[in-house]
């Protein structure tokens, strides 16, 4: 019984993931580009050149 419940849960999760990728698939590349640019800007921070000690 426990393995049957686990199997049903896995099938349900895979169906939900498939549906989400069908809906969001058109925007996946744009979303990845936005995330990468945001991380690069965040990592860069303030410019280090031109600072006086």
C-alpha positions as CSV (number, residue, x, y, z in Angstrom):
1,X,0.0,0.0,0.0
2,X,2.8,2.4,0.9
3,X,4.6,1.8,-2.5
4,X,1.3,2.4,-4.4
5,X,0.9,5.7,-2.6
6,X,4.4,6.7,-3.4
7,X,3.9,5.8,-7.1
8,X,0.7,7.8,-7.3
9,X,2.5,10.8,-5.7
10,X,5.4,10.6,-8.2
11,X,2.9,10.4,-11.1
12,X,1.0,13.4,-9.8
13,X,4.2,15.4,-9.3
14,X,5.4,14.6,-12.8
15,X,2.0,15.7,-14.3
16,X,2.2,18.9,-12.4
17,X,5.8,19.5,-13.5
18,X,4.9,18.8,-17.1
19,X,2.0,21.2,-17.0
20,X,4.1,24.0,-15.4
21,X,6.7,23.6,-18.1
22,X,4.1,23.7,-20.8
23,X,2.8,27.0,-19.5
24,X,6.1,28.5,-18.5
25,X,8.2,27.1,-21.3
26,X,7.8,30.1,-23.6
27,X,9.2,32.3,-20.9
28,X,12.0,30.0,-19.6
29,X,14.8,31.5,-21.7
30,X,13.8,35.1,-20.8
31,X,13.5,34.1,-17.1
32,X,17.0,32.5,-17.1
33,X,18.5,35.6,-18.8
34,X,16.9,37.9,-16.2
35,X,18.2,35.7,-13.3
36,X,21.8,35.6,-14.7
37,X,21.9,39.3,-15.3
38,X,20.5,40.0,-11.8
39,X,23.1,37.7,-10.2
40,X,25.9,39.3,-12.2
41,X,24.8,42.8,-11.1
42,X,24.5,41.7,-7.5
43,X,27.9,40.1,-7.6
44,X,29.5,43.1,-9.2
45,X,28.3,45.5,-6.5
46,X,29.8,49.0,-6.5
47,X,32.7,49.6,-8.9
48,X,36.1,49.1,-7.2
49,X,38.1,51.4,-9.5
50,X,38.5,55.1,-8.7
51,X,38.2,54.6,-4.9
52,X,40.7,56.4,-2.7
53,X,42.2,54.8,0.3
